[in-house]
Amino acid sequence: MRALEASARITDVLVAHGGLPAYKASGDGWDQIREATAIALTGSLTLLLDGVLHRLLAALRDLGFIPNDPERRKDFLDGFLGHLYEDLPEEVSKAALEAAQNGRMISFLELRKQTKIEFSWTVWDEWTEKELRDRYYRFSQETAERLIGDVGKVLDRAYVDGLGIDDAAEELRRVFHDMEDWNLQRIARTEINAAQNEGRYRSFQESGVVDYIQWVTAKDDRVRFIPRDKADHRVLHGEVIRLGETFSNGLRYPHDREGTPLNEFINCRCTFRAYFPKPGMLIYKTPFIP
């Protein structure tokens, strides 16, 4: 809740002074809140693995061998990682819902500045909040299964390759190190970015005044592009579509998960904003870049 409380304080200041600063400046501020939420979630996910590797390796040494049956290996790992099936989705869905609320607040404040219409910021209704929480929980269950599956693959390879306990332990240390060092951080940032963008998209739909939206990248050398990456978001910067249509990469908004391939939203830092055509401007075809 710290990030949400911080954003609420920012809201009070902005309202008291008559609106938002320029888009780039406001975006920087919200980026800091988004990053703080992702860092807090990374910490929560890391705590879920606290001591797990030590206990797993101790049990493996006590056992003296790697179980030879796939089901027995799975049962062995579930004894140490099985809590992730419920605990990880619980942590992610809670943080993601907070990020979606932040995205909603950002949208209404930006629209107030752009349209001069007095929008009242409100939280999600009970039904929408439950729908969002359930969605984030469901997506995170797949993430938990993938993480546990990665550890399981290491143990499977160790058995097939005939590794001893010490060598198997080294392989397990490596996968846990990768998980704690960058994988959990990637998961947290991806989920928080996705939730904030979904909150923005739903709020634009609800506003009734947004006809077009525009893709916005982080505008730095880390923006994804081909051939360095599997997705190219540099070419999307500034692209405009009608609300409800899809950008040229098939997404309705950055981090759209409806039928989206993983490589389009994992590690993506892009966002979007409402686009209001200049008076007299005629738009014949979308997507387009002004």
KOLBANU-736331 format. One record per residue: residue in three letters; x, z, y of N, C-alpha, C, O in turn. Coordinates in steps of 0.1 Angstrom, whole numbers, padded with zeros to 4 digits, always signed. Each point is the difference from the previous one (the first is absolute). Layout:
ALAXZYXZYXZYXZY ...
END
This chain:
MET+0008+0000-0012-0008+0000+0012+0008+0000+0013-0005-0003+0011 ARG+0018+0006-0012+0009+0001+0012-0001-0013+0007-0001+0000+0013 ALA+0003-0012-0020+0000-0013+0007-0014-0002+0007+0000-0006+0011 LEU-0011+0009-0018-0013-0002+0006-0002+0009+0013-0005-0005+0010 GLU+0010+0018-0011-0001+0008+0012+0009-0005+0011-0004+0000+0012 ALA+0016-0005-0015+0008-0006+0010-0007-0012+0007+0001-0002+0012 SER-0007-0007-0021-0006-0011+0006-0013+0004+0008-0003-0007+0010 ALA-0003+0018-0013-0011+0004+0008+0004+0005+0013-0007-0002+0010 ARG+0019+0009-0009+0005+0004+0013+0004-0012+0008-0003+0000+0012 ILE+0009-0010-0018+0003-0012+0007-0013-0006+0006+0000-0005+0011 THR-0011+0005-0019-0013-0006+0004-0004+0007+0013-0005-0006+0009 ASP+0006+0020-0009-0005+0007+0011+0008-0004+0013-0006-0001+0011 VAL+0019-0001-0012+0008-0003+0011-0004-0014+0005-0001-0002+0012 LEU-0001-0008-0021-0003-0013+0004-0014-0001+0006-0001-0007+0010 VAL-0008+0014-0015-0014+0000+0006+0001+0006+0014-0007-0005+0009 ALA+0014+0016-0008+0001+0007+0013+0006-0009+0011-0003+0002+0011 HIS+0012-0011-0015+0007-0009+0009-0006-0014+0001+0005-0008+0006 GLY-0017+0007-0013-0007-0013+0002+0003-0011-0010-0005-0011+0003 GLY+0012+0014-0014+0001-0011-0010+0014+0000-0006+0007+0010+0001 LEU-0004-0021-0007+0013-0002-0007+0010-0006+0008-0003-0007+0010 PRO+0016+0009-0013+0011-0008+0006+0000-0014-0006-0009-0003-0007 ALA+0019-0005+0011+0001-0013-0005+0001+0000-0015+0004+0010-0006 TYR-0008-0022+0000-0002+0000-0014+0013+0004-0008-0001+0008-0009 LYS+0012-0013+0013+0013+0003-0007+0003+0014+0001+0004+0006-0010 ALA-0006+0001+0022+0003+0014+0001-0009+0008-0009+0005+0009-0007 SER-0018-0012+0007-0009+0007-0008+0003-0002-0015-0001+0010-0008 GLY+0005-0022+0005+0003-0003-0014+0012+0009-0005+0000+0005-0011 ASP+0010-0004+0020+0012+0008-0004-0005+0014-0003+0005+0006-0009 GLY-0014+0000+0018-0004+0014-0002-0008+0001-0013+0003+0010-0008 TRP-0011-0019+0005-0008+0001-0013+0009-0003-0012-0002+0006-0011 ASP+0012-0014+0013+0010-0002-0011+0007+0013-0004+0002+0003-0011 GLN+0001+0005+0021+0006+0013-0002-0009+0010-0008+0004+0007-0009 ILE-0017-0008+0013-0010+0008-0008-0001-0005-0014-0001+0008-0009 ARG+0000-0021+0007-0001-0005-0013+0013+0003-0008-0002+0004-0012 GLU+0014-0005+0018+0012+0004-0008+0000+0015-0003+0005+0003-0011 ALA-0010+0005+0020+0000+0015-0003-0009+0003-0012+0003+0008-0008 THR-0015-0015+0008-0009+0002-0011+0007-0005-0014-0002+0006-0010 ALA+0009-0017+0011+0007-0005-0012+0011+0009-0005+0001+0002-0012 ILE+0006+0004+0022+0011+0009-0004-0006+0013-0006+0005+0005-0010 ALA-0016+0000+0015-0006+0011-0005-0005-0002-0014+0001+0008-0009 LEU-0007-0020+0006-0005-0004-0013+0012-0001-0010-0001+0004-0011 THR+0012-0010+0016+0012-0001-0009+0005+0013-0004+0003+0002-0012 GLY-0004+0008+0021+0004+0014-0004-0009+0006-0010+0005+0006-0009 SER-0018-0009+0011-0010+0006-0010+0002-0006-0014-0001+0006-0010 LEU+0004-0020+0010+0002-0006-0013+0013+0004-0007+0001+0002-0012 THR+0009+0001+0021+0013+0004-0006-0002+0014-0006+0007+0003-0011 LEU-0015+0006+0017-0002+0013-0006-0006-0001-0014+0002+0009-0008 LEU-0010-0019+0006-0007-0002-0013+0011-0002-0011-0003+0002-0012 LEU+0015-0006+0015+0010-0003-0010+0011+0011+0000+0010+0000-0007 ASP-0013+0011+0015+0010+0011+0001+0002+0006-0014-0009+0006-0006 GLY+0022-0007+0001+0003+0007-0012-0004-0008-0013+0004+0004-0011 VAL-0011-0015+0013-0005-0007-0012+0012-0006-0008+0000+0002-0013 LEU+0009-0008+0019+0011-0006-0007+0008+0010-0008+0003-0002-0012 HIS+0000+0014+0018+0007+0010-0007-0007+0005-0012+0006+0002-0011 ARG-0019+0000+0012-0008+0005-0011-0001-0011-0011+0001+0003-0012 LEU-0002-0016+0016-0001-0011-0010+0013-0001-0008+0000-0001-0012 LEU+0011+0001+0019+0013-0001-0007+0003+0012-0009+0006-0002-0011 ALA-0010+0014+0016+0002+0012-0009-0008-0001-0012+0005+0003-0011 ALA-0017-0008+0012-0009-0002-0012+0006-0011-0009-0001+0001-0013 LEU+0006-0011+0018+0006-0011-0007+0012+0005-0008+0002-0004-0012 ARG+0006+0012+0018+0012+0005-0007-0004+0010-0011+0006+0000-0011 ASP-0016+0008+0014-0005+0009-0010-0006-0008-0012+0002+0004-0012 LEU-0008-0015+0015-0006-0008-0011+0011-0007-0008-0001-0001-0012 GLY+0012-0003+0019+0012-0005-0007-0001-0015-0003+0010-0005-0005 PHE-0021-0001+0008-0001-0015-0003-0011-0006+0009-0009+0008+0004 ILE+0009-0021-0003-0011-0007+0007-0011-0003-0010+0003-0006-0010 PRO-0015+0010+0013-0011-0002-0010-0001-0015-0003+0001-0009+0009 ASN-0002+0006-0022+0001-0014-0005-0014-0008+0001+0000-0012-0001 ASP-0010+0019+0004-0013-0006+0001-0005-0002+0015+0001+0010+0007 PRO-0006-0021-0003-0003-0002+0014-0011+0010+0005+0001+0005+0011 GLU-0010-0002-0020-0011+0010+0004+0007+0014+0002-0004+0008+0009 ARG+0013-0004-0018+0007+0013+0001+0008+0000+0013+0001+0011+0007 ARG+0005-0022-0003+0008+0000+0012-0009+0001+0012+0003+0007+0010 LYS-0015-0013-0011-0009+0001+0012-0005+0014+0001-0001+0006+0011 ASP-0003+0000-0023-0004+0014+0001+0010+0010+0005-0002+0009+0007 PHE+0015-0012-0011+0011+0008+0005+0001+0000+0015+0001+0010+0007 LEU-0001-0023-0001+0001-0001+0014-0012+0006+0007+0001+0006+0011 ASP-0013-0008-0016-0012+0005+0006+0000+0015+0002-0006+0006+0009 GLY+0014+0001-0018+0001+0014+0001+0007+0004+0013-0001+0012+0004 PHE+0009-0021+0002+0007+0003+0012-0005-0007+0012+0001+0004+0011 LEU-0006-0016-0013-0005-0009+0011-0015-0002+0000-0005-0006+0010 GLY-0002+0012-0019-0014-0003-0001-0008+0005+0012-0011-0005+0003 HIS+0016+0016+0004-0007+0005+0012-0001-0011+0011-0008+0002+0009 LEU+0017-0012-0010+0000-0010+0011-0013-0008+0000-0004-0005+0010 TYR-0002+0004-0022-0012-0008-0001-0011+0005+0009-0008-0008+0006 GLU+0008+0021-0003-0010+0006+0009+0006+0004+0013-0006-0002+0011 ASP+0017+0008-0011+0006+0006+0012+0005-0010+0010-0002+0001+0012 LEU+0008-0012-0017+0004-0011+0009-0011-0006+0007+0000-0002+0012 PRO-0011-0003-0019-0011-0006+0007-0007+0010+0010-0005-0004+0011 GLU+0005+0017-0014-0006+0010+0009+0008+0001+0013-0006+0000+0011 GLU+0019+0000-0012+0009+0001+0012-0001-0013+0008-0002+0000+0012 VAL+0002-0011-0019+0000-0013+0007-0014-0002+0007+0000-0004+0012 SER-0011+0006-0019-0013-0002+0006-0003+0009+0012-0006-0005+0009 LYS+0011+0017-0010-0001+0009+0012+0007-0005+0012-0005+0000+0011 ALA+0018-0004-0013+0008-0005+0011-0006-0014+0005+0000-0002+0012 ALA-0004-0006-0021-0005-0013+0004-0013+0001+0008-0002-0008+0009 LEU-0006+0017-0012-0013+0002+0007+0004+0004+0015-0007-0004+0009 GLU+0017+0013-0008+0004+0004+0013+0005-0013+0008-0003-0001+0012 ALA+0011-0007-0019+0005-0012+0007-0011-0010+0004+0001-0006+0010 ALA-0011+0005-0019-0012-0008+0004-0007+0005+0012-0004-0008+0009 GLN+0003+0021-0008-0006+0006+0012+0008-0003+0013-0005-0003+0010 ASN+0019+0004-0012+0009-0004+0011-0002-0014+0004-0001-0003+0012 GLY-0001-0006-0022-0002-0014+0003-0013-0002+0008-0001-0009+0009 ARG-0009+0016-0013-0013-0001+0007+0001+0005+0014-0005-0007+0009 MET+0013+0018-0006+0001+0004+0013+0008-0010+0009-0004-0003+0011 ILE+0015-0002-0017+0008-0011+0007-0009-0011+0005+0000-0005+0011 SER-0009+0000-0021-0008-0011+0003-0010+0002+0012-0001-0008+0009 PHE-0006+0019-0009-0009+0003+0010+0007+0002+0014-0005-0005+0010 LEU+0017+0011-0010+0007+0002+0012+0005-0014+0006-0001-0002+0012 GLU+0006-0006-0021+0004-0014+0004-0012-0008+0006+0001-0007+0010 LEU-0012+0008-0017-0012-0008+0004-0005+0005+0013-0004-0007+0009 ARG+0005+0020-0007-0004+0006+0013+0009-0006+0012-0005-0003+0010 LYS+0017+0002-0013+0010-0006+0010-0003-0015+0002+0000-0004+0012 GLN-0002-0003-0023-0001-0015+0001-0014-0004+0006+0000-0010+0007 THR-0010+0017-0010-0014-0005+0003-0006+0008+0012-0010-0004+0005 LYS+0016+0016-0002-0006+0008+0010-0013+0006-0004-0008+0006+0008 ILE+0004-0007-0021-0012+0006-0005+0004+0014-0005+0010+0003-0006 GLU-0019+0007+0009+0002+0014-0004-0004+0001-0015-0011+0002-0003 PHE+0022-0002-0006-0002+0003-0014+0002+0014-0002+0009+0006+0004 SER-0018+0000-0012+0001+0014-0004+0007+0001-0014-0006-0006-0010 TRP+0017+0012+0009+0007+0001-0013-0007+0010-0008-0003+0012+0004 THR+0000-0015-0017-0006+0009-0009+0007-0001-0013+0006-0011-0003 VAL-0007+0021-0005+0005+0000-0014-0009-0009-0009-0011-0003+0004 TRP+0016+0000-0016-0008-0007-0009-0012+0008-0004+0001+0012+0000 ASP-0012-0018-0003-0011+0007-0006+0003+0004-0014+0010-0005-0006 GLU-0017+0014+0001+0003+0006-0013+0001-0010-0012+0008+0001-0008 TRP-0017-0011+0009-0001-0010-0011+0013-0009+0001+0006-0002-0011 THR-0002-0002+0023+0012-0009+0002+0012+0008-0004+0009-0005-0006 GLU-0008+0018+0010+0012+0008-0003+0002+0001-0015+0011-0001-0005 LYS-0023+0003-0002+0001+0001-0015+0005-0013-0006+0008+0000-0009 GLU-0014-0011+0014+0004-0013-0005+0015-0003+0002+0006-0005-0009 LEU-0001+0008+0021+0014-0002+0002+0009+0009-0009+0009-0005-0005 ARG-0013+0018+0005+0008+0009-0009+0001-0005-0014+0010+0001-0007 ASP-0022-0005+0002-0001-0005-0014+0009-0012-0002+0007-0002-0010 ARG-0007-0007+0020+0008-0013-0001+0015+0004+0000+0007-0006-0009 TYR-0003+0014+0018+0014+0004+0000+0004+0007-0012+0012-0001-0005 TYR-0021+0010-0001+0003+0007-0012+0002-0010-0011+0009+0001-0008 ARG-0018-0011+0007+0001-0010-0011+0012-0008+0001+0007-0002-0011 PHE-0003-0003+0022+0012-0007+0002+0012+0008-0004+0010-0005-0006 SER-0010+0018+0010+0012+0008-0003+0001+0004-0015+0011+0003-0005 GLN-0022-0003-0002+0001+0002-0015+0008-0011-0006+0008+0002-0009 GLU-0009-0015+0014+0008-0011-0005+0015+0003+0003+0008-0003-0008 THR-0006+0008+0020+0014+0003+0004+0006+0011-0009+0011-0001-0004 ALA-0019+0011+0001+0005+0011-0009+0003-0005-0014+0010+0003-0006 GLU-0019-0012+0001+0003-0006-0013+0012-0008+0000+0008-0001-0010 ARG-0005-0006+0021+0012-0009+0001+0013+0009+0001+0010-0004-0007 LEU-0011+0015+0014+0012+0009+0001+0003+0006-0014+0012+0000-0004 ILE-0022+0005-0003+0002+0006-0013+0004-0011-0010+0009+0002-0008 GLY-0014-0014+0010+0004-0011-0009+0014-0004+0002+0007-0004-0010 ASP-0002+0005+0022+0015-0003+0003+0009+0009-0008+0010-0004-0006 VAL-0014+0017+0006+0008+0010-0008-0001-0003-0014+0009+0001-0008 GLY-0022-0004+0003-0002-0003-0014+0009-0012-0005+0005+0000-0011 LYS-0004-0010+0020+0008-0012-0004+0015+0004-0002+0006-0006-0009 VAL-0001+0015+0017+0013+0005-0001+0002+0006-0014+0010-0002-0007 LEU-0019+0011+0004+0001+0007-0013-0002-0010-0012+0007+0002-0010 ASP-0015-0012+0012-0002-0010-0011+0013-0008-0002+0004-0002-0011 ARG+0002-0002+0022+0013-0008-0001+0011+0009-0006+0008-0005-0008 ALA-0008+0018+0012+0010+0009-0006-0001+0001-0015+0010+0000-0007 TYR-0023+0000+0002-0002+0001-0014+0004-0013-0007+0007+0000-0010 VAL-0012-0011+0016+0003-0013-0006+0015-0003+0000+0005-0006-0010 ASP+0002+0010+0020+0015-0002+0001+0008+0010-0008+0012-0001+0000 GLY-0019+0010-0006+0007+0010-0008+0009+0010+0008+0010+0005-0004 LEU-0014-0002+0017+0007+0009+0008-0001+0014-0005-0010+0004-0005 GLY+0021+0004+0007+0000+0014-0002-0007+0007+0011-0004-0006+0010 ILE+0002+0019-0012-0007+0008+0010+0007+0000+0014-0007-0001+0010 ASP+0020+0002-0010+0008+0000+0012-0002-0013+0008-0002+0000+0012 ASP+0003-0011-0019-0002-0013+0007-0014-0002+0004-0002-0006+0011 ALA-0007+0010-0019-0014-0001+0004-0003+0009+0012-0008-0004+0009 ALA+0014+0015-0008-0001+0009+0011+0005-0007+0013-0006+0002+0011 GLU+0017-0009-0012+0005-0007+0012-0010-0010+0005-0002-0002+0012 GLU-0004-0006-0021-0010-0010+0003-0012+0007+0007-0005-0006+0010 LEU+0001+0017-0015-0011+0007+0006+0003+0005+0014-0008+0000+0009 ARG+0020+0005-0008+0004+0005+0014+0000-0012+0010-0004+0002+0011 ARG+0008-0013-0016+0000-0012+0009-0014-0003+0005-0002-0002+0012 VAL-0008+0001-0021-0013-0004+0003-0007+0011+0009-0007-0003+0009 PHE+0010+0016-0012-0005+0010+0009+0006+0000+0014-0007+0002+0010 HIS+0020-0005-0010+0007-0001+0013-0006-0011+0009-0003+0002+0011 ASP+0000-0014-0018-0006-0011+0007-0014+0004+0005-0004-0004+0011 MET-0003+0011-0019-0014+0004+0003+0000+0009+0012-0008-0002+0009 GLU+0017+0012-0009+0000+0010+0011+0007-0005+0012-0004+0004+0011 ASP+0013-0014-0012+0008-0004+0011-0007-0011+0008+0001+0001+0013 TRP-0008-0010-0019-0006-0010+0008-0014-0005-0005-0008-0004+0008 ASN+0005+0006-0021-0013-0005-0006-0012+0008+0006-0010-0006+0004 LEU+0011+0019-0003-0011+0008+0005-0001-0002+0015-0012+0000+0005 GLN+0023-0003+0002-0001-0003+0014-0007-0013+0002-0008-0002+0009 ARG+0011-0008-0017-0007-0013+0001-0015+0001-0003-0008-0006+0007 ILE+0005+0014-0017-0014+0002-0003-0007+0007+0011-0011-0005+0004 ALA+0017+0015+0002-0007+0007+0011-0002-0009+0012-0011-0001+0006 ARG+0021-0007-0002-0001-0008+0012-0010-0011-0003-0008-0004+0009 THR+0008-0002-0021-0009-0011-0003-0015+0005+0001-0008-0006+0005 GLU+0006+0018-0011-0014+0005-0001-0005+0004+0014-0011-0002+0004 ILE+0020+0009+0004-0004+0004+0014-0002-0012+0008-0010-0001+0008 ASN+0018-0009-0008-0002-0012+0008-0013-0007-0004-0007-0005+0008 ALA+0005+0004-0021-0012-0007-0005-0013+0007+0005-0009-0006+0004 ALA+0009+0020-0005-0011+0007+0004-0003-0001+0015-0011-0001+0004 GLN+0022+0002+0004-0002-0001+0014-0006-0013+0004-0008-0001+0009 ASN+0013-0010-0015-0005-0013+0003-0014-0002-0005-0008-0007+0007 GLU+0004+0013-0018-0014-0001-0004-0009+0007+0009-0011-0004+0003 GLY+0016+0016+0002-0008+0007+0010-0002-0008+0013-0011+0000+0005 ARG+0021-0007-0001-0001-0009+0012-0010-0011-0003-0009-0003+0008 TYR+0010-0003-0020-0008-0012-0003-0015+0004+0000-0009-0006+0006 ARG+0006+0017-0013-0014+0005-0001-0006+0003+0014-0011-0002+0003 SER+0020+0008+0005-0005+0004+0013-0002-0012+0009-0010+0000+0008 PHE+0018-0010-0009-0003-0013+0008-0013-0006-0005-0008-0005+0008 GLN+0005+0006-0021-0012-0006-0005-0012+0008+0006-0010-0005+0004 GLU+0012+0018-0004-0011+0009+0005-0002-0001+0015-0012+0002+0005 SER+0022-0006+0003-0001+0000+0014-0010-0010+0005-0007+0003+0010 GLY+0006-0014-0016-0010-0011+0004+0005-0008+0011-0007-0009+0005 VAL+0020+0011+0000+0005-0008+0011+0012-0008-0003+0005-0008+0008 VAL+0000+0009-0021+0012-0007-0004-0004-0012-0008-0006+0001-0011 ASP+0010-0013+0016-0002-0012-0007+0012-0006-0007+0000-0006-0010 TYR+0012+0010+0016+0013-0006-0005+0010+0012-0001+0000+0010+0007 ILE+0009-0012-0017+0011+0010-0001+0013-0008-0001+0000-0012-0004 GLN+0011+0019+0008+0013-0007+0001+0011+0008-0008+0001+0012+0001 TRP+0006-0019-0010+0011+0006-0008+0012+0004+0009+0004-0008+0009 VAL+0001+0020-0011+0011+0005+0008+0011+0006-0009-0003+0009-0008 THR+0015-0014+0008+0011+0005-0008+0007+0011+0008-0003+0003+0011 ALA+0013+0003-0018+0008+0010+0007+0010-0006+0009+0007+0007+0008 LYS-0006-0020-0008+0009-0007+0010+0015+0004-0001+0006+0002+0011 ASP-0001+0000-0023+0014+0003-0001+0006-0008-0012-0007-0008-0006 ASP+0020+0011+0003+0006-0008-0010-0003+0004-0014+0004-0006-0010 ARG-0013+0016+0009-0005+0005-0013-0013-0007-0005-0004+0002-0011 VAL-0002-0010+0021-0012-0007-0004+0003-0009-0011+0010-0007-0001 ARG-0019+0007-0009+0002-0008-0012-0001-0015+0002-0008-0005+0007 PHE+0017-0002-0014+0000-0015+0001+0006-0005-0013+0008+0006-0006 ILE-0012-0019+0003+0006-0007-0011+0012-0008+0005-0001-0005+0011 PRO+0012+0005-0019+0002+0004-0014+0005+0014-0002+0001+0004-0012 ARG+0001+0004+0022+0004+0013-0002-0010+0009-0008+0004+0009-0007 ASP-0017-0012+0009-0010+0008-0006-0010-0010-0007+0001-0012+0002 LYS-0010+0018-0009-0011-0008-0007-0011-0004+0010-0008-0008-0004 ALA+0007+0015+0015-0011-0003+0009+0006-0003+0014+0011+0005+0003 ASP-0017-0013+0005+0004-0004+0013-0010+0004+0010-0010-0006+0002 HIS+0014+0017+0006-0009+0005+0010+0004-0004+0014-0007+0002+0010 ARG+0020-0007-0009+0004-0005+0013-0009-0011+0005-0003-0001+0012 VAL-0001-0008-0021-0008-0011+0004-0014+0004+0004-0008-0008+0006 LEU+0004+0020-0010-0013+0005+0003-0002+0007+0014-0011+0002+0005 HIS+0023+0001+0001-0001+0008+0012-0007-0008+0011+0003-0012+0003 GLY-0014+0018+0003-0008-0006+0010-0012-0008-0005-0008-0005+0008 GLU+0008+0002-0021-0011-0008-0006-0014+0007+0002-0001+0012-0001 VAL-0009-0020+0005-0013+0005+0003-0010-0006-0009+0000-0012-0004 ILE-0009+0020-0001-0012-0004-0008-0013+0007+0005+0001+0009+0007 ARG-0012-0015-0012-0012+0007+0002-0001+0013-0008+0005-0001-0012 LEU-0011+0011+0017-0001+0012-0008-0009-0003-0012-0011-0005+0001 GLY+0017+0008-0013-0007-0003-0013+0006-0012-0007-0002-0001-0012 GLU+0009-0007+0019+0008-0011-0006+0013+0005-0006+0003+0012+0001 THR+0005-0020-0006+0013+0004-0006+0011-0008+0008-0002-0011+0004 PHE+0013+0019-0002+0012-0007+0006+0006-0010-0010-0005-0002-0011 SER+0015-0005+0015+0005-0011-0008+0006+0004-0013+0003-0008-0009 ASN+0000+0021+0008+0005+0005-0013-0011+0006-0009+0003+0005-0011 GLY-0015-0007+0015-0012+0004-0008-0005+0014+0002-0009+0005-0007 LEU+0015+0003+0017-0004+0013+0003-0010+0001+0011+0002-0008+0010 ARG-0012+0017-0010-0009+0002+0011+0007+0008+0011-0003-0001+0012 TYR+0013+0009-0016+0008+0008+0010+0012+0004-0008+0000+0000-0012 PRO+0011+0004+0019+0012+0005-0007-0003+0011-0009-0007+0010+0004 HIS+0012-0010-0016-0003+0010-0011-0014-0001-0006-0004+0009-0007 ASP-0003-0020+0009-0012-0002-0007+0002-0001-0015+0008-0008-0005 ARG-0015+0017-0002+0003+0001-0015-0011-0008-0008+0001+0001-0012 GLU-0010-0007+0018-0010-0007-0007+0006-0013-0006+0000-0010+0007 GLY+0004+0010-0019+0005-0012-0007+0014-0004+0005+0004-0011-0001 THR+0003+0020+0008+0013-0003+0006+0011+0002-0010+0001+0011-0007 PRO+0009-0020+0006+0011+0002-0009+0009+0011+0006+0001+0002+0012 LEU+0005+0006-0021+0008+0012+0005+0011-0004+0010+0002+0008+0010 ASN+0004-0020-0012+0011-0003+0009-0004-0002+0015+0008-0001+0009 GLU-0021+0000-0006-0005-0002+0013-0001+0013+0008+0000+0000+0012 PHE-0002+0011-0019-0002+0013+0008+0010+0011-0003+0001+0009+0007 ILE+0007-0010-0018+0010+0011-0003+0011-0001+0011+0005-0011+0002 ASN-0003+0022+0004+0011+0001+0011-0004-0007+0012+0009-0002+0009 CYS-0021-0003-0007-0004-0007+0012-0002+0010+0011-0006+0011-0002 ARG+0010-0014+0014-0001+0009+0012-0009-0007+0010-0001+0005+0011 CYS-0005-0016-0014-0008-0008+0010-0013+0008+0003-0005+0008-0008 THR-0001-0012+0019-0013+0005+0004-0007-0011+0007+0004-0012-0001 PHE-0015+0014+0008-0008-0010+0006-0008+0006+0012-0001+0012+0001 ARG-0004-0020+0008-0007+0004+0011-0012-0009+0003-0001-0011-0005 ALA-0008+0016+0013-0012-0009+0004+0006-0010+0009+0008+0003+0009 TYR-0013-0015-0010+0004-0011+0009-0013-0005+0007-0010-0004-0006 PHE+0012+0004+0020-0011-0005+0008+0004-0012+0007+0009+0000+0009 PRO-0015-0012-0012+0004-0012+0007-0002+0000+0015-0008+0008+0005 LYS+0017-0015+0002-0001+0000+0015-0013-0007+0004-0005-0009-0008 PRO-0001+0012+0019-0012-0007+0005+0001-0015+0000+0010-0005+0005 GLY-0019-0001-0011+0000-0015-0001+0008-0006-0011-0001-0012-0003 MET+0007+0021-0005+0008-0005-0011-0009-0004-0012-0009+0008-0004 LEU+0011-0020-0001-0008-0004-0012+0008+0000-0012+0011-0005-0001 ILE-0016+0011-0010+0007+0001-0013-0007-0009-0010-0011+0003-0003 TYR+0017-0013-0001-0006-0010-0009+0004+0003-0015-0008-0003-0009 LYS+0019+0009+0007+0005+0002-0014+0008+0012-0001+0008+0003+0009 THR-0010+0005-0020+0009+0011-0003+0005-0001-0014-0006-0007-0008 PRO+0018+0012+0005+0008+0008+0009+0008-0008+0010+0002-0012-0003 PHE+0002+0018+0014+0008-0007+0010+0009+0010+0007-0003+0012-0001 ILE+0014-0017+0007+0008+0009+0008+0000-0005+0014+0003-0011+0003 PRO-0008+0020+0006-0002-0003+0014+0013-0005+0007+0001-0003+0012 
END
